[in-house]
């Protein structure tokens, strides 16, 4: 802040640099005139590196997807039988929606009573 004041007191607020009139009106045309003329080169694009192995990559991805699907199917078919046997042994839960809300909001009975007494 002090530097700005010093510079302003010493040099004033006058802008020392000015843009000539009409400079930006034909700037693009002047720039194009200054560029050297070149003939466009045609570059032939060839597949490189991993692109030539793309079909093999697609095949490998399909094989991985098939293995994943078969594994998921086999796991879920075994898991259903285990889930039924475990569910028959465990008692039903008495956990209600109110309990879920209380857990989510981290409220206990004292908080509920305080909230209800305000109304």
C-alpha positions, -999 to +999 in steps of 0.1 A: +000+000+000+028+024+009+046+015-024+015+024-044+012+058-026+049+065-032+046+057-069+014+077-072+030+107-055+061+105-076+047+096-110+011+107-108-018+088-122-011+096-159-007+065-181+027+067-198+018+042-226-008+047-253-021+025-280-020+041-315-054+050-330-068+022-351-041-003-340-065-032-332-089-026-361-066-041-387-043-060-364-053-095-377-047-085-414-012-070-405-002-101-386-013-124-415+008-103-439+039-107-417+036-145-415+056-164-441+037-184-467+040-221-463+025-250-481+004-273-460+021-306-453+000-338-454+009-362-426-001-398-429-015-412-397-006-448-389-017-467-358+011-469-333+019-487-301-010-503-283-036-494-311-025-523-332-033-546-302-068-531-297-087-563-309-068-584-283-076-558-256-113-560-264-111-598-263-093-598-230-119-573-216-148-596-227-131-626-211-126-607-178-163-596-179-174-632-184-153-645-156-167-618-133-203-625-142-198-663-137-181-657-104-208-634-092-235-659-103-218-687-085-213-667-053-248-654-052-263-689-057-242-702-028-249-671-007-287-674-010-286-708+007-263-696+035-284-664+040-316-685+044-300-707+071-286-677+090-319-658+088-338-687+102-315-688+133-314-650+141-345-634+156-363-605+139-349-570+147-370-544+165-350-516+149-374-490+137-373-459+114-373-437+145-341-454+157-325-448+123-334-411+124-320-409+159-287-425+149-285-403+118-290-371+137-270-384+168-298-375+192-306-393+224-337-392+247-327-360+264-323-342+231-358-355+220-374-343+252-357-308+249-369-305+213-405-316+222-407-293+252-400-262+230-434-267+213 
